[in-house]
Amino acid sequence: MSRDRHVPDDDEISAFRQALREAGVRPIASNRADPGRRRRRDPAVAERRAAATTVTDDIAGGGRTSDGRVEPVRPSEFLDFALPDLPWRTRQQLKRGRIAWEAGLDLHGHTLEEAREELEAFLRDAADRRRRCVLVVHGKAWGSTSDYPVIKSHVNAWLREWPSVLAFCSAATLDGGTGAVYVLLRRRGAQA
């Protein structure tokens, strides 16, 4: 068997191009890979991000997360969020627990306001230390006055608002399952 590669001549190249034209083949307009899913342009995400990063006089001394009404989630509900431009492969690695978390925070036993303050301080510290992935344990317990897991529901809302959060999802069973989330953070000044 010969290992020499056949180099086509000009007639063969012309015949090949003609066959492609006749078959209706057109050149690709973009040189970008298609991950198999459409990219979502969610204006609500952009609005929440803009609101979270805008500092007003009211919240200049406070945190960056809202304390308004949140959408309740079930105790066993799998949490999943990612910015639209996050690569699919990275998101899958996070979901499977294949990105090692570098620091963790346990919010068990905290009031809602304490949990918010702890989470904000933890995320600021993680950004300062250039952490890539962290674990936040929110638990699945129902609030004493609510019929849904209050801290879990608020963590779900707060992480969506935090500017350096690229994605988060419920953790693997070993790390707390639906009672915890892996949080993928943007590293400030990181080289790509």
N, CA, C and O of each residue as an XYZ file, in Angstrom:
768
protein
N       0.834     -1.164      0.000
C       0.000      0.000      0.000
C       0.884      1.235      0.000
O       1.810      1.344      0.805
N       0.605      2.144     -0.884
C       1.406      3.345     -1.025
C       0.996      4.393      0.008
O      -0.187      4.540      0.314
N       1.954      5.104      0.531
C       1.688      6.174      1.485
C       1.753      7.531      0.800
O       1.523      8.560      1.435
N       2.064      7.538     -0.486
C       2.131      8.805     -1.207
C       0.727      9.346     -1.405
O      -0.195      8.612     -1.762
N       0.583     10.621     -1.172
C      -0.708     11.264     -1.321
C      -0.862     11.761     -2.746
O       0.046     12.376     -3.304
N      -2.017     11.489     -3.329
C      -2.307     11.925     -4.687
C      -2.601     13.422     -4.675
O      -3.467     13.884     -3.932
N      -1.893     14.161     -5.482
C      -2.127     15.598     -5.594
C      -2.970     15.825     -6.845
O      -2.529     15.508     -7.950
N      -4.193     16.379     -6.684
C      -5.070     16.566     -7.845
C      -4.539     17.661     -8.776
O      -3.930     18.638     -8.339
N      -4.786     17.467    -10.047
C      -4.384     18.503    -10.997
C      -5.522     19.514    -11.143
O      -6.574     19.353    -10.526
N      -5.316     20.558    -11.960
C      -6.297     21.634    -12.104
C      -7.621     21.145    -12.681
O      -8.677     21.646    -12.296
N      -7.585     20.172    -13.600
C      -8.819     19.651    -14.192
C      -9.675     18.935    -13.142
O     -10.897     19.085    -13.121
N      -9.024     18.159    -12.275
C      -9.752     17.457    -11.225
C     -10.369     18.451    -10.219
O     -11.497     18.256     -9.766
N      -9.645     19.484     -9.884
C     -10.159     20.501     -8.953
C     -11.350     21.219     -9.574
O     -12.353     21.449     -8.899
N     -11.249     21.577    -10.853
C     -12.355     22.248    -11.545
C     -13.586     21.349    -11.605
O     -14.705     21.815    -11.386
N     -13.391     20.074    -11.898
C     -14.511     19.135    -11.970
C     -15.173     18.983    -10.597
O     -16.398     18.904    -10.496
N     -14.361     18.945     -9.552
C     -14.888     18.828     -8.192
C     -15.715     20.056     -7.826
O     -16.821     19.923     -7.302
N     -15.193     21.245     -8.096
C     -15.925     22.486     -7.795
C     -17.222     22.565     -8.590
O     -18.239     23.023     -8.069
N     -17.198     22.126     -9.839
C     -18.392     22.140    -10.678
C     -19.457     21.197    -10.093
O     -20.640     21.536    -10.057
N     -19.030     20.028     -9.643
C     -19.959     19.067     -9.051
C     -20.593     19.629     -7.775
O     -21.778     19.411     -7.523
N     -19.808     20.348     -6.976
C     -20.347     20.979     -5.772
C     -21.379     22.039     -6.121
O     -22.437     22.097     -5.495
N     -21.090     22.884     -7.117
C     -22.045     23.922     -7.535
C     -23.343     23.302     -8.030
O     -24.428     23.778     -7.698
N     -23.235     22.255     -8.814
C     -24.425     21.592     -9.359
C     -25.257     20.943     -8.242
O     -26.478     20.835     -8.356
N     -24.600     20.522     -7.183
C     -25.302     19.905     -6.061
C     -25.914     20.956     -5.129
O     -26.642     20.613     -4.198
N     -25.620     22.234     -5.381
C     -26.184     23.301     -4.561
C     -25.400     23.588     -3.293
O     -25.923     24.240     -2.389
N     -24.173     23.128     -3.199
C     -23.349     23.366     -2.020
C     -22.854     24.814     -2.053
O     -22.361     25.303     -3.069
N     -23.004     25.484     -0.897
C     -22.581     26.881     -0.800
C     -21.487     26.994      0.262
O     -21.451     26.213      1.212
N     -20.593     27.977      0.091
C     -19.545     28.177      1.112
C     -20.160     28.567      2.457
O     -21.223     29.187      2.505
N     -19.505     28.212      3.511
C     -19.960     28.547      4.856
C     -19.722     30.027      5.093
O     -18.648     30.552      4.798
N     -20.741     30.698      5.633
C     -20.635     32.135      5.881
C     -19.805     32.434      7.127
O     -19.199     33.501      7.225
N     -19.774     31.511      8.067
C     -19.068     31.734      9.319
C     -18.113     30.568      9.578
O     -18.396     29.425      9.221
N     -17.006     30.870     10.190
C     -16.020     29.849     10.505
C     -16.134     29.450     11.977
O     -15.137     29.095     12.606
N     -17.349     29.508     12.525
C     -17.585     29.203     13.931
C     -18.271     27.848     14.076
O     -19.176     27.515     13.310
N     -17.841     27.085     15.046
C     -18.424     25.766     15.274
C     -19.845     25.897     15.810
O     -20.147     26.823     16.563
N     -20.704     24.979     15.426
C     -22.087     24.940     15.891
C     -22.180     23.900     16.993
O     -22.006     22.712     16.723
N     -22.456     24.317     18.254
C     -22.525     23.352     19.342
C     -23.805     22.525     19.344
O     -23.972     21.659     20.203
N     -24.710     22.772     18.403
C     -25.920     21.980     18.317
C     -27.108     22.567     19.051
O     -28.170     21.946     19.099
N     -26.952     23.734     19.617
C     -28.086     24.380     20.271
C     -28.069     25.866     19.920
O     -27.016     26.459     19.688
N     -29.252     26.439     19.889
C     -29.324     27.853     19.569
C     -28.889     28.678     20.761
O     -29.154     28.314     21.907
N     -28.221     29.790     20.493
C     -27.811     30.698     21.551
C     -29.004     31.537     21.953
O     -29.708     32.100     21.115
N     -29.213     31.607     23.249
C     -30.334     32.386     23.742
C     -29.884     33.815     24.008
O     -28.820     34.055     24.580
N     -30.696     34.733     23.593
C     -30.491     36.139     23.916
C     -31.636     36.522     24.851
O     -32.697     36.956     24.403
N     -31.415     36.363     26.124
C     -32.462     36.608     27.103
C     -32.335     38.029     27.628
O     -31.420     38.323     28.398
N     -33.251     38.925     27.219
C     -33.155     40.307     27.685
C     -33.318     40.434     29.201
O     -32.785     41.366     29.803
N     -34.041     39.517     29.814
C     -34.220     39.576     31.268
C     -32.884     39.385     31.984
O     -32.638     40.025     33.006
N     -32.022     38.516     31.464
C     -30.710     38.295     32.070
C     -29.881     39.570     31.965
O     -29.231     39.971     32.931
N     -29.901     40.203     30.801
C     -29.142     41.438     30.615
C     -29.644     42.536     31.547
O     -28.848     43.296     32.099
N     -30.949     42.622     31.724
C     -31.513     43.633     32.619
C     -31.111     43.371     34.067
O     -30.750     44.297     34.793
N     -31.175     42.105     34.485
C     -30.780     41.784     35.862
C     -29.303     42.075     36.086
O     -28.921     42.599     37.132
N     -28.466     41.733     35.096
C     -27.032     42.017     35.226
C     -26.786     43.514     35.326
O     -26.006     43.966     36.164
N     -27.454     44.286     34.466
C     -27.279     45.741     34.487
C     -27.734     46.313     35.822
O     -27.070     47.185     36.381
N     -28.859     45.831     36.337
C     -29.365     46.320     37.618
C     -28.424     45.945     38.761
O     -28.237     46.724     39.696
N     -27.840     44.764     38.686
C     -26.954     44.305     39.755
C     -25.635     45.062     39.768
O     -25.044     45.248     40.831
N     -25.169     45.493     38.622
C     -23.888     46.183     38.564
C     -24.009     47.683     38.713
O     -23.000     48.363     38.897
N     -25.227     48.224     38.640
C     -25.437     49.654     38.805
C     -25.543     49.955     40.286
O     -26.411     49.420     40.976
N     -24.655     50.818     40.775
C     -24.667     51.181     42.187
C     -25.410     52.501     42.327
O     -25.055     53.500     41.701
N     -26.446     52.490     43.155
C     -27.184     53.710     43.439
C     -26.887     54.138     44.866
O     -26.246     53.408     45.620
N     -27.350     55.310     45.228
C     -27.119     55.815     46.580
C     -27.754     54.916     47.629
O     -27.230     54.782     48.735
N     -28.892     54.294     47.285
C     -29.599     53.439     48.238
C     -28.760     52.241     48.669
O     -28.749     51.871     49.843
N     -28.055     51.636     47.709
C     -27.356     50.383     48.025
C     -25.842     50.522     48.019
O     -25.132     49.519     48.099
N     -25.334     51.751     47.924
C     -23.887     51.935     47.826
C     -23.155     51.297     49.002
O     -22.059     50.762     48.832
N     -23.750     51.346     50.196
C     -23.090     50.754     51.349
C     -23.465     49.301     51.540
O     -22.807     48.594     52.303
N     -24.504     48.834     50.869
C     -24.997     47.479     51.057
C     -24.442     46.509     50.045
O     -23.374     46.724     49.473
N     -25.188     45.432     49.830
C     -24.750     44.405     48.909
C     -25.230     44.654     47.497
O     -25.788     45.706     47.184
N     -25.002     43.667     46.655
C     -25.360     43.789     45.251
C     -26.549     42.919     44.887
O     -26.981     42.917     43.734
N     -27.081     42.190     45.838
C     -28.190     41.295     45.532
C     -29.496     41.881     46.040
O     -29.520     42.620     47.024
N     -30.562     41.547     45.367
C     -31.869     42.059     45.760
C     -32.412     41.253     46.923
O     -32.004     40.117     47.162
N     -33.327     41.856     47.632
C     -33.980     41.139     48.725
C     -35.479     41.078     48.480
O     -36.259     40.846     49.403
N     -35.873     41.287     47.237
C     -37.287     41.272     46.874
C     -37.826     39.862     46.776
O     -37.183     38.894     47.181
N     -39.017     39.774     46.230
C     -39.701     38.497     46.071
C     -38.929     37.611     45.092
O     -38.493     38.070     44.036
N     -38.769     36.361     45.447
C     -38.075     35.406     44.578
C     -39.026     34.294     44.190
O     -40.042     34.063     44.844
N     -38.682     33.620     43.128
C     -39.486     32.483     42.685
C     -39.128     31.266     43.538
O     -37.966     30.862     43.574
N     -40.108     30.677     44.221
C     -39.808     29.515     45.066
C     -39.394     28.305     44.228
O     -39.899     28.088     43.127
N     -38.472     27.532     44.773
C     -38.057     26.292     44.121
C     -38.337     25.133     45.077
O     -38.368     25.316     46.294
N     -38.538     23.954     44.522
C     -38.809     22.765     45.345
C     -37.505     22.281     46.003
O     -36.417     22.533     45.485
N     -37.620     21.590     47.140
C     -36.419     21.099     47.823
C     -35.539     20.219     46.936
O     -34.313     20.297     47.010
N     -36.160     19.375     46.089
C     -35.379     18.449     45.264
C     -35.109     18.986     43.859
O     -34.550     18.271     43.027
N     -35.495     20.227     43.582
C     -35.316     20.791     42.236
C     -33.841     21.014     41.921
O     -33.088     21.536     42.742
N     -33.442     20.607     40.716
C     -32.077     20.793     40.237
C     -31.939     22.230     39.741
O     -32.657     22.644     38.831
N     -31.027     22.985     40.331
C     -30.803     24.363     39.905
C     -29.788     24.367     38.765
O     -28.807     23.625     38.791
N     -30.038     25.209     37.771
C     -29.165     25.244     36.602
C     -29.266     26.618     35.948
O     -30.348     27.049     35.549
N     -28.129     27.300     35.843
C     -28.081     28.617     35.211
C     -26.722     28.782     34.550
O     -25.707     28.344     35.092
N     -26.700     29.409     33.388
C     -25.440     29.750     32.731
C     -25.682     30.938     31.815
O     -26.753     31.076     31.224
N     -24.689     31.781     31.709
C     -24.771     32.878     30.750
C     -24.816     32.278     29.345
O     -24.230     31.222     29.106
N     -25.502     32.937     28.421
C     -25.655     32.370     27.074
C     -24.342     32.119     26.335
O     -24.279     31.226     25.490
N     -23.300     32.883     26.632
C     -22.051     32.717     25.892
C     -21.066     31.750     26.555
O     -19.924     31.633     26.110
N     -21.498     31.058     27.613
C     -20.623     30.072     28.250
C     -20.507     28.850     27.343
O     -21.526     28.335     26.882
N     -19.296     28.378     27.076
C     -19.146     27.194     26.222
C     -19.899     25.982     26.780
O     -19.905     25.736     27.987
N     -20.526     25.240     25.881
C     -21.320     24.073     26.248
C     -20.482     23.061     27.028
O     -20.948     22.502     28.021
N     -19.270     22.830     26.591
C     -18.405     21.836     27.243
C     -18.117     22.229     28.698
O     -18.128     21.379     29.589
N     -17.862     23.514     28.930
C     -17.603     23.987     30.290
C     -18.823     23.775     31.170
O     -18.702     23.355     32.321
N     -19.987     24.062     30.631
C     -21.227     23.885     31.393
C     -21.442     22.415     31.739
O     -21.855     22.096     32.855
N     -21.169     21.525     30.801
C     -21.321     20.093     31.058
C     -20.336     19.608     32.114
O     -20.682     18.779     32.955
N     -19.109     20.123     32.072
C     -18.115     19.740     33.082
C     -18.566     20.193     34.473
O     -18.394     19.467     35.452
N     -19.143     21.398     34.553
C     -19.635     21.898     35.832
C     -20.772     21.010     36.334
O     -20.791     20.639     37.507
N     -21.715     20.668     35.463
C     -22.856     19.831     35.852
C     -22.417     18.458     36.349
O     -23.040     17.891     37.248
N     -21.367     17.935     35.777
C     -20.893     16.598     36.159
C     -19.941     16.628     37.349
O     -19.469     15.581     37.793
N     -19.660     17.818     37.867
C     -18.755     17.942     39.003
C     -17.308     17.725     38.641
O     -16.508     17.348     39.497
N     -16.950     17.954     37.385
C     -15.579     17.708     36.928
C     -14.686     18.936     37.026
O     -13.505     18.873     36.688
N     -15.240     20.051     37.486
C     -14.420     21.227     37.764
C     -14.275     21.269     39.282
O     -15.254     21.455     40.004
N     -13.059     21.098     39.749
C     -12.826     21.009     41.195
C     -13.155     22.344     41.871
O     -12.706     23.402     41.430
N     -13.943     22.278     42.946
C     -14.240     23.511     43.677
C     -13.116     23.796     44.642
O     -12.542     22.888     45.244
N     -12.807     25.089     44.782
C     -11.627     25.503     45.543
C     -11.948     26.061     46.926
O     -11.057     26.170     47.768
N     -13.199     26.413     47.168
C     -13.620     26.930     48.474
C     -15.101     26.640     48.635
O     -15.826     26.497     47.651
N     -15.544     26.556     49.880
C     -16.941     26.253     50.127
C     -17.546     27.139     51.200
O     -16.842     27.664     52.062
N     -18.860     27.298     51.137
C     -19.615     28.083     52.108
C     -20.855     27.292     52.495
O     -21.589     26.813     51.630
N     -21.089     27.156     53.803
C     -22.275     26.457     54.296
C     -23.216     27.487     54.923
O     -22.842     28.172     55.875
N     -24.421     27.594     54.395
C     -25.390     28.581     54.866
C     -26.413     28.002     55.841
O     -27.368     28.687     56.206
N     -26.229     26.750     56.268
C     -27.142     26.153     57.242
C     -27.157     26.982     58.528
O     -26.112     27.427     59.001
N     -28.344     27.181     59.083
C     -28.466     27.865     60.358
C     -28.459     29.384     60.279
O     -28.575     30.050     61.308
N     -28.325     29.946     59.087
C     -28.312     31.400     58.940
C     -29.727     31.925     58.688
O     -30.562     31.249     58.087
N     -29.968     33.142     59.161
C     -31.195     33.813     58.768
C     -31.018     34.238     57.322
O     -29.919     34.152     56.774
N     -32.095     34.697     56.706
C     -32.023     35.107     55.311
C     -31.035     36.252     55.108
O     -30.242     36.224     54.167
N     -31.074     37.246     55.970
C     -30.163     38.393     55.832
C     -28.717     37.971     56.094
O     -27.804     38.422     55.402
N     -28.504     37.103     57.098
C     -27.150     36.602     57.367
C     -26.633     35.814     56.166
O     -25.472     35.948     55.780
N     -27.505     34.990     55.578
C     -27.104     34.185     54.416
C     -26.700     35.093     53.258
O     -25.707     34.840     52.576
N     -27.465     36.131     53.045
C     -27.146     37.083     51.967
C     -25.792     37.742     52.200
O     -24.967     37.810     51.289
N     -25.564     38.224     53.407
C     -24.293     38.879     53.725
C     -23.123     37.907     53.590
O     -22.077     38.256     53.041
N     -23.306     36.683     54.096
C     -22.246     35.667     54.007
C     -21.930     35.331     52.546
O     -20.766     35.235     52.157
N     -22.987     35.156     51.745
C     -22.785     34.806     50.340
C     -22.053     35.926     49.602
O     -21.119     35.662     48.845
N     -22.471     37.168     49.819
C     -21.813     38.295     49.144
C     -20.346     38.396     49.544
O     -19.479     38.583     48.690
N     -20.063     38.272     50.850
C     -18.672     38.338     51.318
C     -17.862     37.185     50.740
O     -16.713     37.371     50.340
N     -18.457     35.989     50.694
C     -17.775     34.815     50.155
C     -17.447     34.995     48.670
O     -16.343     34.674     48.231
N     -18.412     35.509     47.898
C     -18.181     35.709     46.465
C     -17.131     36.790     46.206
O     -16.319     36.666     45.289
N     -17.151     37.851     47.018
C     -16.115     38.890     46.875
C     -14.732     38.315     47.180
O     -13.767     38.574     46.461
N     -14.650     37.524     48.265
C     -13.379     36.913     48.639
C     -12.900     35.934     47.563
O     -11.715     35.894     47.231
N     -13.827     35.156     47.029
C     -13.458     34.198     45.969
C     -12.929     34.937     44.739
O     -11.982     34.481     44.097
N     -13.539     36.073     44.413
C     -13.061     36.861     43.266
C     -11.677     37.439     43.556
O     -10.804     37.434     42.688
N     -11.479     37.934     44.769
C     -10.172     38.496     45.139
C      -9.078     37.436     45.090
O      -7.935     37.731     44.743
N      -9.432     36.206     45.437
C      -8.451     35.107     45.432
C      -8.382     34.386     44.090
O      -7.669     33.394     43.937
N      -9.142     34.906     43.114
C      -9.155     34.370     41.750
C      -9.567     32.900     41.716
O      -8.974     32.098     40.994
N     -10.575     32.559     42.493
C     -11.126     31.204     42.483
C     -11.925     31.005     41.201
O     -12.560     31.941     40.716
N     -11.899     29.822     40.661
C     -12.639     29.500     39.435
C     -13.990     28.865     39.744
O     -14.999     29.191     39.119
N     -13.998     27.954     40.719
C     -15.226     27.240     41.056
C     -15.325     27.126     42.573
O     -14.351     26.782     43.243
N     -16.510     27.419     43.111
C     -16.745     27.316     44.548
C     -18.019     26.521     44.788
O     -18.832     26.337     43.882
N     -18.183     26.052     46.017
C     -19.365     25.293     46.408
C     -20.135     26.097     47.452
O     -19.552     26.573     48.426
N     -21.433     26.248     47.250
C     -22.288     26.920     48.224
C     -23.356     25.913     48.662
O     -24.149     25.441     47.847
N     -23.365     25.593     49.958
C     -24.350     24.672     50.515
C     -25.484     25.519     51.069
O     -25.294     26.262     52.032
N     -26.656     25.412     50.469
C     -27.804     26.216     50.885
C     -28.832     25.392     51.650
O     -29.684     25.957     52.336
N     -28.771     24.091     51.548
C     -29.728     23.230     52.219
C     -31.047     23.163     51.465
O     -31.241     23.822     50.443
N     -31.959     22.335     52.009
C     -33.267     22.152     51.376
C     -34.401     22.355     52.363
O     -35.559     22.076     52.054
N     -34.066     22.845     53.557
C     -35.076     22.989     54.605
C     -36.068     24.089     54.274
O     -35.713     25.121     53.705
N     -37.303     23.849     54.640
C     -38.357     24.838     54.438
C     -38.236     25.901     55.523
O     -37.816     25.617     56.645
N     -38.602     27.108     55.178
C     -38.613     28.181     56.161
C     -39.734     27.970     57.154
O     -40.712     27.285     56.854
N     -39.602     28.556     58.344
C     -40.623     28.368     59.381
C     -41.955     29.000     58.986
O     -43.010     28.558     59.441
N     -41.913     30.035     58.138
C     -43.154     30.696     57.725
C     -43.460     30.485     56.250
O     -44.411     31.068     55.729
N     -42.673     29.663     55.570
C     -42.870     29.446     54.138
C     -43.016     27.976     53.831
O     -42.574     27.120     54.598
N     -43.642     27.689     52.700
C     -43.797     26.296     52.293
C     -42.831     25.927     51.177
O     -43.134     25.076     50.340
N     -41.668     26.570     51.166
C     -40.615     26.271     50.205
C     -39.267     26.550     50.864
O     -39.211     27.270     51.861
N     -38.174     25.990     50.323
C     -36.850     26.237     50.902
C     -36.422     27.688     50.641
O     -36.040     28.031     49.523
N     -36.485     28.518     51.652
C     -36.272     29.957     51.503
C     -34.847     30.281     51.065
O     -34.657     31.009     50.091
N     -33.852     29.761     51.760
C     -32.465     30.111     51.424
C     -32.107     29.565     50.049
O     -31.452     30.256     49.269
N     -32.522     28.345     49.734
C     -32.245     27.787     48.405
C     -32.853     28.675     47.318
O     -32.192     28.967     46.321
N     -34.085     29.101     47.495
C     -34.756     29.945     46.509
C     -34.054     31.289     46.355
O     -33.914     31.791     45.240
N     -33.617     31.868     47.458
C     -32.929     33.152     47.390
C     -31.528     33.012     46.785
O     -31.099     33.867     46.011
N     -30.823     31.947     47.133
C     -29.496     31.723     46.534
C     -29.638     31.596     45.022
O     -28.814     32.122     44.273
N     -30.673     30.905     44.574
C     -30.945     30.766     43.147
C     -31.093     32.143     42.490
O     -30.563     32.365     41.401
N     -31.797     33.056     43.132
C     -31.992     34.405     42.584
C     -30.727     35.254     42.724
O     -30.341     35.948     41.783
N     -30.088     35.204     43.876
C     -28.919     36.043     44.122
C     -27.764     35.723     43.186
O     -27.108     36.633     42.679
N     -27.507     34.438     42.950
C     -26.386     34.066     42.076
C     -26.612     34.529     40.642
O     -25.653     34.855     39.942
N     -27.866     34.563     40.195
C     -28.172     35.044     38.848
C     -27.856     36.527     38.696
O     -27.585     36.991     37.588
N     -27.888     37.273     39.792
C     -27.634     38.711     39.768
C     -26.169     39.067     39.928
O     -25.756     40.163     39.548
N     -25.380     38.166     40.482
C     -23.994     38.497     40.827
C     -23.153     38.604     39.542
O     -23.133     37.663     38.750
N     -22.467     39.723     39.326
C     -21.764     39.974     38.054
C     -20.676     38.964     37.699
O     -20.467     38.692     36.517
N     -19.983     38.406     38.674
C     -18.881     37.504     38.336
C     -19.312     36.051     38.198
O     -18.469     35.191     37.941
N     -20.601     35.748     38.360
C     -21.090     34.369     38.225
C     -21.343     34.064     36.753
O     -22.190     34.689     36.115
N     -20.598     33.094     36.220
C     -20.789     32.651     34.838
C     -21.872     31.581     34.756
O     -22.653     31.540     33.805
N     -21.906     30.712     35.773
C     -22.866     29.608     35.781
C     -22.937     29.026     37.182
O     -22.026     29.191     37.992
N     -24.044     28.342     37.446
C     -24.137     27.537     38.656
C     -25.126     26.411     38.402
O     -26.017     26.524     37.560
N     -24.953     25.319     39.146
C     -25.874     24.188     39.031
C     -25.807     23.378     40.314
O     -24.840     23.469     41.070
N     -26.836     22.590     40.551
C     -26.857     21.736     41.736
C     -25.664     20.787     41.700
O     -25.234     20.335     40.639
N     -25.154     20.505     42.870
C     -23.936     19.709     43.007
C     -24.206     18.216     42.840
O     -25.351     17.763     42.862
N     -23.132     17.475     42.674
C     -23.205     16.013     42.649
C     -23.589     15.534     44.049
O     -23.385     16.258     45.023
N     -24.131     14.349     44.159
C     -24.586     13.801     45.430
C     -23.489     13.835     46.490
O     -23.761     14.127     47.654
N     -22.268     13.543     46.099
C     -21.128     13.534     47.019
C     -20.919     14.896     47.670
O     -20.479     14.966     48.817
N     -21.228     15.983     46.957
C     -21.002     17.339     47.461
C     -22.266     18.013     48.001
O     -22.233     19.199     48.327
N     -23.369     17.285     48.101
C     -24.579     17.861     48.679
C     -25.809     17.772     47.809
O     -26.901     18.133     48.248
N     -25.661     17.299     46.582
C     -26.808     17.128     45.697
C     -27.593     18.417     45.500
O     -27.004     19.477     45.288
N     -28.918     18.334     45.570
C     -29.755     19.507     45.338
C     -29.796     20.440     46.551
O     -30.558     21.406     46.568
N     -28.980     20.151     47.559
C     -28.846     21.041     48.712
C     -27.623     21.926     48.618
O     -27.284     22.626     49.572
N     -26.944     21.901     47.454
C     -25.734     22.710     47.251
C     -25.596     23.023     45.771
O     -26.195     22.358     44.925
N     -24.806     24.038     45.469
C     -24.552     24.391     44.067
C     -23.065     24.602     43.836
O     -22.347     25.118     44.693
N     -22.623     24.187     42.647
C     -21.304     24.564     42.161
C     -21.474     25.917     41.479
O     -22.419     26.115     40.714
N     -20.574     26.836     41.751
C     -20.653     28.170     41.158
C     -19.373     28.420     40.376
O     -18.275     28.377     40.931
N     -19.525     28.681     39.081
C     -18.390     28.971     38.214
C     -18.237     30.482     38.130
O     -19.172     31.189     37.755
N     -17.054     30.973     38.482
C     -16.816     32.406     38.559
C     -15.887     32.894     37.461
O     -15.015     32.167     36.985
N     -16.094     34.130     37.078
C     -15.195     34.807     36.132
C     -13.987     35.269     36.929
O     -14.128     35.870     37.994
N     -12.818     34.990     36.417
C     -11.601     35.446     37.064
C     -11.253     36.814     36.528
O     -11.099     36.984     35.319
N     -11.126     37.781     37.394
C     -10.764     39.117     36.946
C      -9.337     39.124     36.441
O      -8.427     38.651     37.122
N      -9.140     39.661     35.248
C      -7.805     39.786     34.680
C      -7.183     38.482     34.244
O      -5.986     38.435     33.959
N      -7.965     37.426     34.185
C      -7.423     36.123     33.772
C      -7.148     36.115     32.268
O      -7.917     36.666     31.480
N      -6.076     35.503     31.899
C      -5.720     35.347     30.483
C      -6.471     34.168     29.921
O      -6.570     33.120     30.559
N      -7.003     34.337     28.722
C      -7.753     33.247     28.101
C      -6.831     32.253     27.455
O      -7.291     31.265     26.881
